[in-house]
Amino acid sequence: YTAMKNHYLLVQITDIIRQLYEKGSSILKALKKTEKEKSSSLLRSFRTRILTDENFTHLSKPIQVRFT
């Protein structure tokens, strides 16, 4: 049961990241980047970006995600 629950939560997180990526893709289209360049830059930012205290204070604020 715990494994199924964790898998479900990971699927939900992945879906949210995918939706944010697709929404941001419209902005990146204006920059004329290919899908491969967008994916590479997203992966590079996950690997190299360092979170600061300011990032964590933003993360501690409650947010609301709406599905339309």
PDB file of N, H, CA, C and O in Angstrom:
ATOM      1  N   TYR A   1       0.824  -1.194   0.000  1.00  0.00           N
ATOM      2  CA  TYR A   1       0.000   0.000   0.000  1.00  0.00           C
ATOM      3  C   TYR A   1       0.871   1.263   0.000  1.00  0.00           C
ATOM      4  O   TYR A   1       0.598   2.210  -0.738  1.00  0.00           O
ATOM      5  N   THR A   2       1.901   1.270   0.815  1.00  0.00           N
ATOM      6  H   THR A   2       2.123   0.501   1.415  1.00  0.00           H
ATOM      7  CA  THR A   2       2.772   2.439   0.897  1.00  0.00           C
ATOM      8  C   THR A   2       3.478   2.689  -0.433  1.00  0.00           C
ATOM      9  O   THR A   2       3.618   3.835  -0.861  1.00  0.00           O
ATOM     10  N   ALA A   3       3.923   1.610  -1.088  1.00  0.00           N
ATOM     11  H   ALA A   3       3.809   0.679  -0.740  1.00  0.00           H
ATOM     12  CA  ALA A   3       4.590   1.763  -2.379  1.00  0.00           C
ATOM     13  C   ALA A   3       3.629   2.334  -3.418  1.00  0.00           C
ATOM     14  O   ALA A   3       4.013   3.194  -4.211  1.00  0.00           O
ATOM     15  N   MET A   4       2.382   1.864  -3.419  1.00  0.00           N
ATOM     16  H   MET A   4       2.069   1.166  -2.775  1.00  0.00           H
ATOM     17  CA  MET A   4       1.398   2.392  -4.372  1.00  0.00           C
ATOM     18  C   MET A   4       1.118   3.864  -4.099  1.00  0.00           C
ATOM     19  O   MET A   4       0.978   4.656  -5.030  1.00  0.00           O
ATOM     20  N   LYS A   5       1.037   4.225  -2.837  1.00  0.00           N
ATOM     21  H   LYS A   5       1.151   3.582  -2.080  1.00  0.00           H
ATOM     22  CA  LYS A   5       0.793   5.617  -2.454  1.00  0.00           C
ATOM     23  C   LYS A   5       1.948   6.517  -2.896  1.00  0.00           C
ATOM     24  O   LYS A   5       1.729   7.604  -3.430  1.00  0.00           O
ATOM     25  N   ASN A   6       3.187   6.050  -2.664  1.00  0.00           N
ATOM     26  H   ASN A   6       3.365   5.167  -2.230  1.00  0.00           H
ATOM     27  CA  ASN A   6       4.356   6.823  -3.083  1.00  0.00           C
ATOM     28  C   ASN A   6       4.408   6.961  -4.597  1.00  0.00           C
ATOM     29  O   ASN A   6       4.731   8.029  -5.118  1.00  0.00           O
ATOM     30  N   HIS A   7       4.094   5.891  -5.297  1.00  0.00           N
ATOM     31  H   HIS A   7       3.831   5.023  -4.874  1.00  0.00           H
ATOM     32  CA  HIS A   7       4.082   5.934  -6.760  1.00  0.00           C
ATOM     33  C   HIS A   7       3.045   6.944  -7.251  1.00  0.00           C
ATOM     34  O   HIS A   7       3.320   7.717  -8.169  1.00  0.00           O
ATOM     35  N   TYR A   8       1.876   6.941  -6.656  1.00  0.00           N
ATOM     36  H   TYR A   8       1.653   6.313  -5.911  1.00  0.00           H
ATOM     37  CA  TYR A   8       0.823   7.879  -7.041  1.00  0.00           C
ATOM     38  C   TYR A   8       1.279   9.325  -6.819  1.00  0.00           C
ATOM     39  O   TYR A   8       1.058  10.185  -7.671  1.00  0.00           O
ATOM     40  N   LEU A   9       1.908   9.586  -5.687  1.00  0.00           N
ATOM     41  H   LEU A   9       2.087   8.887  -4.995  1.00  0.00           H
ATOM     42  CA  LEU A   9       2.379  10.943  -5.397  1.00  0.00           C
ATOM     43  C   LEU A   9       3.457  11.377  -6.387  1.00  0.00           C
ATOM     44  O   LEU A   9       3.465  12.527  -6.826  1.00  0.00           O
ATOM     45  N   LEU A  10       4.363  10.472  -6.741  1.00  0.00           N
ATOM     46  H   LEU A  10       4.356   9.538  -6.384  1.00  0.00           H
ATOM     47  CA  LEU A  10       5.384  10.806  -7.726  1.00  0.00           C
ATOM     48  C   LEU A  10       4.777  11.090  -9.094  1.00  0.00           C
ATOM     49  O   LEU A  10       5.242  11.977  -9.810  1.00  0.00           O
ATOM     50  N   VAL A  11       3.747  10.346  -9.457  1.00  0.00           N
ATOM     51  H   VAL A  11       3.369   9.625  -8.876  1.00  0.00           H
ATOM     52  CA  VAL A  11       3.056  10.592 -10.727  1.00  0.00           C
ATOM     53  C   VAL A  11       2.406  11.969 -10.704  1.00  0.00           C
ATOM     54  O   VAL A  11       2.440  12.679 -11.709  1.00  0.00           O
ATOM     55  N   GLN A  12       1.820  12.357  -9.588  1.00  0.00           N
ATOM     56  H   GLN A  12       1.793  11.780  -8.771  1.00  0.00           H
ATOM     57  CA  GLN A  12       1.194  13.668  -9.469  1.00  0.00           C
ATOM     58  C   GLN A  12       2.232  14.780  -9.570  1.00  0.00           C
ATOM     59  O   GLN A  12       2.005  15.780 -10.250  1.00  0.00           O
ATOM     60  N   ILE A  13       3.360  14.612  -8.901  1.00  0.00           N
ATOM     61  H   ILE A  13       3.544  13.800  -8.348  1.00  0.00           H
ATOM     62  CA  ILE A  13       4.425  15.617  -8.965  1.00  0.00           C
ATOM     63  C   ILE A  13       4.952  15.740 -10.388  1.00  0.00           C
ATOM     64  O   ILE A  13       5.184  16.846 -10.878  1.00  0.00           O
ATOM     65  N   THR A  14       5.140  14.605 -11.046  1.00  0.00           N
ATOM     66  H   THR A  14       4.952  13.708 -10.648  1.00  0.00           H
ATOM     67  CA  THR A  14       5.610  14.613 -12.428  1.00  0.00           C
ATOM     68  C   THR A  14       4.631  15.330 -13.338  1.00  0.00           C
ATOM     69  O   THR A  14       5.039  16.075 -14.229  1.00  0.00           O
ATOM     70  N   ASP A  15       3.361  15.112 -13.123  1.00  0.00           N
ATOM     71  H   ASP A  15       3.030  14.506 -12.400  1.00  0.00           H
ATOM     72  CA  ASP A  15       2.348  15.759 -13.943  1.00  0.00           C
ATOM     73  C   ASP A  15       2.360  17.276 -13.748  1.00  0.00           C
ATOM     74  O   ASP A  15       2.209  18.030 -14.709  1.00  0.00           O
ATOM     75  N   ILE A  16       2.537  17.715 -12.513  1.00  0.00           N
ATOM     76  H   ILE A  16       2.660  17.102 -11.733  1.00  0.00           H
ATOM     77  CA  ILE A  16       2.601  19.159 -12.237  1.00  0.00           C
ATOM     78  C   ILE A  16       3.825  19.769 -12.931  1.00  0.00           C
ATOM     79  O   ILE A  16       3.727  20.833 -13.542  1.00  0.00           O
ATOM     80  N   ILE A  17       4.976  19.095 -12.834  1.00  0.00           N
ATOM     81  H   ILE A  17       5.055  18.230 -12.338  1.00  0.00           H
ATOM     82  CA  ILE A  17       6.187  19.606 -13.487  1.00  0.00           C
ATOM     83  C   ILE A  17       5.991  19.661 -14.992  1.00  0.00           C
ATOM     84  O   ILE A  17       6.410  20.625 -15.634  1.00  0.00           O
ATOM     85  N   ARG A  18       5.354  18.631 -15.573  1.00  0.00           N
ATOM     86  H   ARG A  18       5.014  17.848 -15.052  1.00  0.00           H
ATOM     87  CA  ARG A  18       5.113  18.605 -17.018  1.00  0.00           C
ATOM     88  C   ARG A  18       4.213  19.754 -17.438  1.00  0.00           C
ATOM     89  O   ARG A  18       4.459  20.397 -18.459  1.00  0.00           O
ATOM     90  N   GLN A  19       3.156  20.018 -16.646  1.00  0.00           N
ATOM     91  H   GLN A  19       2.957  19.495 -15.817  1.00  0.00           H
ATOM     92  CA  GLN A  19       2.248  21.115 -16.975  1.00  0.00           C
ATOM     93  C   GLN A  19       2.954  22.461 -16.903  1.00  0.00           C
ATOM     94  O   GLN A  19       2.750  23.318 -17.763  1.00  0.00           O
ATOM     95  N   LEU A  20       3.780  22.650 -15.886  1.00  0.00           N
ATOM     96  H   LEU A  20       3.946  21.954 -15.187  1.00  0.00           H
ATOM     97  CA  LEU A  20       4.535  23.898 -15.775  1.00  0.00           C
ATOM     98  C   LEU A  20       5.506  24.044 -16.933  1.00  0.00           C
ATOM     99  O   LEU A  20       5.690  25.143 -17.458  1.00  0.00           O
ATOM    100  N   TYR A  21       6.125  22.944 -17.333  1.00  0.00           N
ATOM    101  H   TYR A  21       5.975  22.052 -16.907  1.00  0.00           H
ATOM    102  CA  TYR A  21       7.062  22.956 -18.453  1.00  0.00           C
ATOM    103  C   TYR A  21       6.340  23.320 -19.747  1.00  0.00           C
ATOM    104  O   TYR A  21       6.838  24.125 -20.534  1.00  0.00           O
ATOM    105  N   GLU A  22       5.165  22.726 -19.966  1.00  0.00           N
ATOM    106  H   GLU A  22       4.760  22.071 -19.327  1.00  0.00           H
ATOM    107  CA  GLU A  22       4.421  23.023 -21.190  1.00  0.00           C
ATOM    108  C   GLU A  22       3.930  24.458 -21.206  1.00  0.00           C
ATOM    109  O   GLU A  22       3.909  25.088 -22.263  1.00  0.00           O
ATOM    110  N   LYS A  23       3.538  24.981 -20.069  1.00  0.00           N
ATOM    111  H   LYS A  23       3.555  24.469 -19.210  1.00  0.00           H
ATOM    112  CA  LYS A  23       3.093  26.376 -19.996  1.00  0.00           C
ATOM    113  C   LYS A  23       4.255  27.313 -20.283  1.00  0.00           C
ATOM    114  O   LYS A  23       4.092  28.329 -20.959  1.00  0.00           O
ATOM    115  N   GLY A  24       5.433  26.965 -19.765  1.00  0.00           N
ATOM    116  H   GLY A  24       5.565  26.140 -19.216  1.00  0.00           H
ATOM    117  CA  GLY A  24       6.619  27.767 -20.021  1.00  0.00           C
ATOM    118  C   GLY A  24       7.115  27.617 -21.442  1.00  0.00           C
ATOM    119  O   GLY A  24       7.840  28.477 -21.940  1.00  0.00           O
ATOM    120  N   SER A  25       6.732  26.531 -22.104  1.00  0.00           N
ATOM    121  H   SER A  25       6.143  25.831 -21.700  1.00  0.00           H
ATOM    122  CA  SER A  25       7.170  26.313 -23.481  1.00  0.00           C
ATOM    123  C   SER A  25       6.652  27.399 -24.415  1.00  0.00           C
ATOM    124  O   SER A  25       7.334  27.761 -25.374  1.00  0.00           O
ATOM    125  N   SER A  26       5.474  27.917 -24.156  1.00  0.00           N
ATOM    126  H   SER A  26       4.919  27.622 -23.378  1.00  0.00           H
ATOM    127  CA  SER A  26       4.948  28.979 -25.011  1.00  0.00           C
ATOM    128  C   SER A  26       5.825  30.225 -24.924  1.00  0.00           C
ATOM    129  O   SER A  26       5.985  30.948 -25.907  1.00  0.00           O
ATOM    130  N   ILE A  27       6.386  30.469 -23.756  1.00  0.00           N
ATOM    131  H   ILE A  27       6.256  29.882 -22.957  1.00  0.00           H
ATOM    132  CA  ILE A  27       7.304  31.596 -23.592  1.00  0.00           C
ATOM    133  C   ILE A  27       8.613  31.302 -24.321  1.00  0.00           C
ATOM    134  O   ILE A  27       9.182  32.176 -24.975  1.00  0.00           O
ATOM    135  N   LEU A  28       9.083  30.053 -24.199  1.00  0.00           N
ATOM    136  H   LEU A  28       8.621  29.343 -23.668  1.00  0.00           H
ATOM    137  CA  LEU A  28      10.344  29.691 -24.844  1.00  0.00           C
ATOM    138  C   LEU A  28      10.211  29.616 -26.357  1.00  0.00           C
ATOM    139  O   LEU A  28      11.208  29.749 -27.067  1.00  0.00           O
ATOM    140  N   LYS A  29       8.996  29.403 -26.869  1.00  0.00           N
ATOM    141  H   LYS A  29       8.186  29.295 -26.292  1.00  0.00           H
ATOM    142  CA  LYS A  29       8.806  29.394 -28.316  1.00  0.00           C
ATOM    143  C   LYS A  29       9.158  30.752 -28.911  1.00  0.00           C
ATOM    144  O   LYS A  29       9.663  30.849 -30.029  1.00  0.00           O
ATOM    145  N   ALA A  30       8.882  31.784 -28.146  1.00  0.00           N
ATOM    146  H   ALA A  30       8.471  31.706 -27.238  1.00  0.00           H
ATOM    147  CA  ALA A  30       9.219  33.124 -28.611  1.00  0.00           C
ATOM    148  C   ALA A  30      10.738  33.286 -28.743  1.00  0.00           C
ATOM    149  O   ALA A  30      11.218  34.114 -29.517  1.00  0.00           O
ATOM    150  N   LEU A  31      11.480  32.488 -27.982  1.00  0.00           N
ATOM    151  H   LEU A  31      11.090  31.815 -27.353  1.00  0.00           H
ATOM    152  CA  LEU A  31      12.937  32.538 -28.057  1.00  0.00           C
ATOM    153  C   LEU A  31      13.487  31.617 -29.140  1.00  0.00           C
ATOM    154  O   LEU A  31      14.697  31.566 -29.358  1.00  0.00           O
ATOM    155  N   LYS A  32      12.596  30.885 -29.823  1.00  0.00           N
ATOM    156  H   LYS A  32      11.613  30.927 -29.645  1.00  0.00           H
ATOM    157  CA  LYS A  32      12.959  29.998 -30.937  1.00  0.00           C
ATOM    158  C   LYS A  32      13.900  28.877 -30.507  1.00  0.00           C
ATOM    159  O   LYS A  32      14.861  28.571 -31.213  1.00  0.00           O
ATOM    160  N   LYS A  33      13.634  28.266 -29.358  1.00  0.00           N
ATOM    161  H   LYS A  33      12.854  28.515 -28.784  1.00  0.00           H
ATOM    162  CA  LYS A  33      14.433  27.133 -28.914  1.00  0.00           C
ATOM    163  C   LYS A  33      13.743  25.833 -29.332  1.00  0.00           C
ATOM    164  O   LYS A  33      12.515  25.753 -29.372  1.00  0.00           O
ATOM    165  N   THR A  34      14.545  24.828 -29.639  1.00  0.00           N
ATOM    166  H   THR A  34      15.542  24.893 -29.606  1.00  0.00           H
ATOM    167  CA  THR A  34      13.989  23.529 -29.983  1.00  0.00           C
ATOM    168  C   THR A  34      13.631  22.768 -28.709  1.00  0.00           C
ATOM    169  O   THR A  34      14.040  23.155 -27.615  1.00  0.00           O
ATOM    170  N   GLU A  35      12.872  21.689 -28.853  1.00  0.00           N
ATOM    171  H   GLU A  35      12.540  21.374 -29.742  1.00  0.00           H
ATOM    172  CA  GLU A  35      12.494  20.878 -27.690  1.00  0.00           C
ATOM    173  C   GLU A  35      13.731  20.320 -26.987  1.00  0.00           C
ATOM    174  O   GLU A  35      13.789  20.267 -25.759  1.00  0.00           O
ATOM    175  N   LYS A  36      14.711  19.907 -27.778  1.00  0.00           N
ATOM    176  H   LYS A  36      14.664  19.949 -28.776  1.00  0.00           H
ATOM    177  CA  LYS A  36      15.926  19.346 -27.185  1.00  0.00           C
ATOM    178  C   LYS A  36      16.674  20.401 -26.376  1.00  0.00           C
ATOM    179  O   LYS A  36      17.183  20.106 -25.295  1.00  0.00           O
ATOM    180  N   GLU A  37      16.745  21.628 -26.891  1.00  0.00           N
ATOM    181  H   GLU A  37      16.331  21.868 -27.770  1.00  0.00           H
ATOM    182  CA  GLU A  37      17.417  22.707 -26.153  1.00  0.00           C
ATOM    183  C   GLU A  37      16.670  23.038 -24.870  1.00  0.00           C
ATOM    184  O   GLU A  37      17.291  23.286 -23.836  1.00  0.00           O
ATOM    185  N   LYS A  38      15.338  23.043 -24.930  1.00  0.00           N
ATOM    186  H   LYS A  38      14.834  22.842 -25.770  1.00  0.00           H
ATOM    187  CA  LYS A  38      14.538  23.317 -23.732  1.00  0.00           C
ATOM    188  C   LYS A  38      14.756  22.240 -22.677  1.00  0.00           C
ATOM    189  O   LYS A  38      14.948  22.539 -21.499  1.00  0.00           O
ATOM    190  N   SER A  39      14.725  20.971 -23.121  1.00  0.00           N
ATOM    191  H   SER A  39      14.570  20.728 -24.078  1.00  0.00           H
ATOM    192  CA  SER A  39      14.923  19.861 -22.187  1.00  0.00           C
ATOM    193  C   SER A  39      16.315  19.896 -21.588  1.00  0.00           C
ATOM    194  O   SER A  39      16.489  19.653 -20.393  1.00  0.00           O
ATOM    195  N   SER A  40      17.296  20.194 -22.404  1.00  0.00           N
ATOM    196  H   SER A  40      17.155  20.391 -23.374  1.00  0.00           H
ATOM    197  CA  SER A  40      18.679  20.256 -21.919  1.00  0.00           C
ATOM    198  C   SER A  40      18.856  21.369 -20.898  1.00  0.00           C
ATOM    199  O   SER A  40      19.518  21.176 -19.879  1.00  0.00           O
ATOM    200  N   SER A  41      18.276  22.525 -21.161  1.00  0.00           N
ATOM    201  H   SER A  41      17.738  22.682 -21.989  1.00  0.00           H
ATOM    202  CA  SER A  41      18.422  23.632 -20.211  1.00  0.00           C
ATOM    203  C   SER A  41      17.680  23.354 -18.909  1.00  0.00           C
ATOM    204  O   SER A  41      18.141  23.744 -17.837  1.00  0.00           O
ATOM    205  N   LEU A  42      16.516  22.673 -18.997  1.00  0.00           N
ATOM    206  H   LEU A  42      16.142  22.356 -19.869  1.00  0.00           H
ATOM    207  CA  LEU A  42      15.779  22.310 -17.784  1.00  0.00           C
ATOM    208  C   LEU A  42      16.591  21.319 -16.955  1.00  0.00           C
ATOM    209  O   LEU A  42      16.707  21.477 -15.740  1.00  0.00           O
ATOM    210  N   LEU A  43      17.148  20.310 -17.596  1.00  0.00           N
ATOM    211  H   LEU A  43      17.054  20.182 -18.583  1.00  0.00           H
ATOM    212  CA  LEU A  43      17.970  19.316 -16.898  1.00  0.00           C
ATOM    213  C   LEU A  43      19.209  19.962 -16.294  1.00  0.00           C
ATOM    214  O   LEU A  43      19.583  19.652 -15.163  1.00  0.00           O
ATOM    215  N   ARG A  44      19.844  20.853 -17.037  1.00  0.00           N
ATOM    216  H   ARG A  44      19.540  21.104 -17.956  1.00  0.00           H
ATOM    217  CA  ARG A  44      21.034  21.553 -16.547  1.00  0.00           C
ATOM    218  C   ARG A  44      20.692  22.385 -15.309  1.00  0.00           C
ATOM    219  O   ARG A  44      21.478  22.434 -14.363  1.00  0.00           O
ATOM    220  N   SER A  45      19.530  23.035 -15.309  1.00  0.00           N
ATOM    221  H   SER A  45      18.891  22.995 -16.077  1.00  0.00           H
ATOM    222  CA  SER A  45      19.165  23.848 -14.146  1.00  0.00           C
ATOM    223  C   SER A  45      18.874  22.971 -12.926  1.00  0.00           C
ATOM    224  O   SER A  45      19.170  23.365 -11.798  1.00  0.00           O
ATOM    225  N   PHE A  46      18.288  21.772 -13.147  1.00  0.00           N
ATOM    226  H   PHE A  46      18.047  21.453 -14.063  1.00  0.00           H
ATOM    227  CA  PHE A  46      18.078  20.857 -12.023  1.00  0.00           C
ATOM    228  C   PHE A  46      19.409  20.394 -11.433  1.00  0.00           C
ATOM    229  O   PHE A  46      19.530  20.210 -10.221  1.00  0.00           O
ATOM    230  N   ARG A  47      20.394  20.211 -12.289  1.00  0.00           N
ATOM    231  H   ARG A  47      20.295  20.361 -13.273  1.00  0.00           H
ATOM    232  CA  ARG A  47      21.690  19.709 -11.832  1.00  0.00           C
ATOM    233  C   ARG A  47      22.544  20.773 -11.173  1.00  0.00           C
ATOM    234  O   ARG A  47      23.231  20.484 -10.193  1.00  0.00           O
ATOM    235  N   THR A  48      22.521  21.999 -11.684  1.00  0.00           N
ATOM    236  H   THR A  48      21.963  22.234 -12.479  1.00  0.00           H
ATOM    237  CA  THR A  48      23.496  22.997 -11.258  1.00  0.00           C
ATOM    238  C   THR A  48      22.950  24.075 -10.338  1.00  0.00           C
ATOM    239  O   THR A  48      23.729  24.740  -9.655  1.00  0.00           O
ATOM    240  N   ARG A  49      21.659  24.268 -10.297  1.00  0.00           N
ATOM    241  H   ARG A  49      21.026  23.728 -10.851  1.00  0.00           H
ATOM    242  CA  ARG A  49      21.109  25.367  -9.506  1.00  0.00           C
ATOM    243  C   ARG A  49      21.202  25.060  -8.022  1.00  0.00           C
ATOM    244  O   ARG A  49      20.881  23.957  -7.581  1.00  0.00           O
ATOM    245  N   ILE A  50      21.638  26.034  -7.272  1.00  0.00           N
ATOM    246  H   ILE A  50      21.899  26.930  -7.631  1.00  0.00           H
ATOM    247  CA  ILE A  50      21.775  25.887  -5.824  1.00  0.00           C
ATOM    248  C   ILE A  50      20.656  26.688  -5.167  1.00  0.00           C
ATOM    249  O   ILE A  50      20.454  27.863  -5.472  1.00  0.00           O
ATOM    250  N   LEU A  51      19.937  26.033  -4.264  1.00  0.00           N
ATOM    251  H   LEU A  51      20.101  25.079  -4.016  1.00  0.00           H
ATOM    252  CA  LEU A  51      18.849  26.711  -3.565  1.00  0.00           C
ATOM    253  C   LEU A  51      19.416  27.546  -2.423  1.00  0.00           C
ATOM    254  O   LEU A  51      20.268  27.095  -1.659  1.00  0.00           O
ATOM    255  N   THR A  52      18.922  28.766  -2.331  1.00  0.00           N
ATOM    256  H   THR A  52      18.229  29.133  -2.952  1.00  0.00           H
ATOM    257  CA  THR A  52      19.365  29.677  -1.274  1.00  0.00           C
ATOM    258  C   THR A  52      18.291  29.758  -0.194  1.00  0.00           C
ATOM    259  O   THR A  52      17.210  29.186  -0.333  1.00  0.00           O
ATOM    260  N   ASP A  53      18.601  30.469   0.875  1.00  0.00           N
ATOM    261  H   ASP A  53      19.480  30.933   0.989  1.00  0.00           H
ATOM    262  CA  ASP A  53      17.625  30.663   1.947  1.00  0.00           C
ATOM    263  C   ASP A  53      16.388  31.389   1.427  1.00  0.00           C
ATOM    264  O   ASP A  53      15.270  31.115   1.864  1.00  0.00           O
ATOM    265  N   GLU A  54      16.592  32.307   0.501  1.00  0.00           N
ATOM    266  H   GLU A  54      17.500  32.529   0.146  1.00  0.00           H
ATOM    267  CA  GLU A  54      15.465  33.048  -0.070  1.00  0.00           C
ATOM    268  C   GLU A  54      14.518  32.102  -0.815  1.00  0.00           C
ATOM    269  O   GLU A  54      13.299  32.265  -0.753  1.00  0.00           O
ATOM    270  N   ASN A  55      15.079  31.116  -1.517  1.00  0.00           N
ATOM    271  H   ASN A  55      16.068  30.984  -1.567  1.00  0.00           H
ATOM    272  CA  ASN A  55      14.246  30.132  -2.203  1.00  0.00           C
ATOM    273  C   ASN A  55      13.396  29.350  -1.212  1.00  0.00           C
ATOM    274  O   ASN A  55      12.221  29.087  -1.465  1.00  0.00           O
ATOM    275  N   PHE A  56      13.993  28.981  -0.087  1.00  0.00           N
ATOM    276  H   PHE A  56      14.948  29.195   0.118  1.00  0.00           H
ATOM    277  CA  PHE A  56      13.262  28.208   0.897  1.00  0.00           C
ATOM    278  C   PHE A  56      12.157  29.026   1.562  1.00  0.00           C
ATOM    279  O   PHE A  56      11.121  28.472   1.931  1.00  0.00           O
ATOM    280  N   THR A  57      12.362  30.339   1.724  1.00  0.00           N
ATOM    281  H   THR A  57      13.203  30.789   1.425  1.00  0.00           H
ATOM    282  CA  THR A  57      11.298  31.158   2.296  1.00  0.00           C
ATOM    283  C   THR A  57      10.128  31.257   1.321  1.00  0.00           C
ATOM    284  O   THR A  57       8.972  31.305   1.741  1.00  0.00           O
ATOM    285  N   HIS A  58      10.427  31.290   0.010  1.00  0.00           N
ATOM    286  H   HIS A  58      11.366  31.251  -0.331  1.00  0.00           H
ATOM    287  CA  HIS A  58       9.347  31.285  -0.978  1.00  0.00           C
ATOM    288  C   HIS A  58       8.610  29.952  -0.972  1.00  0.00           C
ATOM    289  O   HIS A  58       7.394  29.903  -1.158  1.00  0.00           O
ATOM    290  N   LEU A  59       9.359  28.871  -0.755  1.00  0.00           N
ATOM    291  H   LEU A  59      10.346  28.911  -0.604  1.00  0.00           H
ATOM    292  CA  LEU A  59       8.743  27.546  -0.749  1.00  0.00           C
ATOM    293  C   LEU A  59       7.883  27.317   0.481  1.00  0.00           C
ATOM    294  O   LEU A  59       6.957  26.507   0.439  1.00  0.00           O
ATOM    295  N   SER A  60       8.167  28.013   1.579  1.00  0.00           N
ATOM    296  H   SER A  60       8.919  28.671   1.613  1.00  0.00           H
ATOM    297  CA  SER A  60       7.410  27.798   2.803  1.00  0.00           C
ATOM    298  C   SER A  60       6.052  28.505   2.774  1.00  0.00           C
ATOM    299  O   SER A  60       5.181  28.212   3.594  1.00  0.00           O
ATOM    300  N   LYS A  61       5.873  29.433   1.833  1.00  0.00           N
ATOM    301  H   LYS A  61       6.581  29.671   1.167  1.00  0.00           H
ATOM    302  CA  LYS A  61       4.589  30.119   1.720  1.00  0.00           C
ATOM    303  C   LYS A  61       3.564  29.191   1.078  1.00  0.00           C
ATOM    304  O   LYS A  61       3.899  28.449   0.155  1.00  0.00           O
ATOM    305  N   PRO A  62       2.323  29.222   1.552  1.00  0.00           N
ATOM    306  CA  PRO A  62       1.304  28.356   0.946  1.00  0.00           C
ATOM    307  C   PRO A  62       0.999  28.790  -0.487  1.00  0.00           C
ATOM    308  O   PRO A  62       0.964  29.982  -0.792  1.00  0.00           O
ATOM    309  N   ILE A  63       0.781  27.815  -1.350  1.00  0.00           N
ATOM    310  H   ILE A  63       0.809  26.847  -1.102  1.00  0.00           H
ATOM    311  CA  ILE A  63       0.427  28.098  -2.732  1.00  0.00           C
ATOM    312  C   ILE A  63      -0.851  27.351  -3.088  1.00  0.00           C
ATOM    313  O   ILE A  63      -1.284  26.450  -2.369  1.00  0.00           O
ATOM    314  N   GLN A  64      -1.430  27.732  -4.183  1.00  0.00           N
ATOM    315  H   GLN A  64      -1.078  28.463  -4.767  1.00  0.00           H
ATOM    316  CA  GLN A  64      -2.634  27.061  -4.638  1.00  0.00           C
ATOM    317  C   GLN A  64      -2.435  26.665  -6.104  1.00  0.00           C
ATOM    318  O   GLN A  64      -2.108  27.498  -6.949  1.00  0.00           O
ATOM    319  N   VAL A  65      -2.638  25.393  -6.379  1.00  0.00           N
ATOM    320  H   VAL A  65      -2.904  24.717  -5.693  1.00  0.00           H
ATOM    321  CA  VAL A  65      -2.510  24.883  -7.732  1.00  0.00           C
ATOM    322  C   VAL A  65      -3.918  24.574  -8.225  1.00  0.00           C
ATOM    323  O   VAL A  65      -4.656  23.828  -7.581  1.00  0.00           O
ATOM    324  N   ARG A  66      -4.289  25.145  -9.361  1.00  0.00           N
ATOM    325  H   ARG A  66      -3.690  25.751  -9.884  1.00  0.00           H
ATOM    326  CA  ARG A  66      -5.619  24.915  -9.916  1.00  0.00           C
ATOM    327  C   ARG A  66      -5.515  24.128 -11.210  1.00  0.00           C
ATOM    328  O   ARG A  66      -4.682  24.425 -12.066  1.00  0.00           O
ATOM    329  N   PHE A  67      -6.347  23.147 -11.341  1.00  0.00           N
ATOM    330  H   PHE A  67      -7.024  22.906 -10.645  1.00  0.00           H
ATOM    331  CA  PHE A  67      -6.407  22.353 -12.552  1.00  0.00           C
ATOM    332  C   PHE A  67      -7.623  22.781 -13.349  1.00  0.00           C
ATOM    333  O   PHE A  67      -8.746  22.734 -12.848  1.00  0.00           O
ATOM    334  N   THR A  68      -7.406  23.196 -14.578  1.00  0.00           N
ATOM    335  H   THR A  68      -6.493  23.234 -14.984  1.00  0.00           H
ATOM    336  CA  THR A  68      -8.540  23.637 -15.391  1.00  0.00           C
ATOM    337  C   THR A  68      -8.813  22.669 -16.519  1.00  0.00           C
ATOM    338  O   THR A  68      -9.735  22.882 -17.306  1.00  0.00           O
TER     339      THR A  68
END
